[in-house]
Amino acid sequence: MSASTSKDLSALIQAMTTSVATDTAQSMLTAAQWELLVPYLQPITLAASEVLFAEGALDRNLYMVEYGSLSVHYQDAKERIRLALVGPGSIVGEGAFFAHRPRRATVQAAAPSRLWCLTAMRFTELANRQPVLGLALVTMAGQVLARRAGDSRRRVAST
């Protein structure tokens, strides 16, 4: 996993506003809000097969997918089971972000991917300084969580 120094969110914004996947975050942010969000996000680039986080991890980071494809899976007693494939314009990490509990699944890059990370600490800072933006981000993540919970095939895909 490598962190990039570029803070251009234009490709992420494009992915968030044009994706048609059922669990897309569907950005409700204005251009001005995206500008306010830039300093709180850290870009992350993953190579194919690289693990973003493992089942049981205790972090509460929230990730927005700019490009690529991420496999969400867990290991049961018999084998690895894929729960979902997540693409551009969606979010991963929403379950632990809200629940303050260990990750329920492992997320691994199925293809080279670029994500934007919002740590719990940076979110707290953002919510204190920009409460309207914080609420908009929580609403976006909540929409993804609700869509995934409502899809009986992928209910456990919340990470």
Secondary structure, 3 states (H helix, E strand, C coil): CEECCCCCCHHHHHHHHHCCCCCCCCCCCCHHHHHHHHHHCEEEEECCCCEEECCCCCCCCEEEEEEEEEEEEEECCCCEEEEEEECCCCEECHHHHHHCCCCCCEEEEEEEEEEEEECHHHHHHHHHHCHHHHHHHHHHHHHHHHHHHHCCCCHHHCC
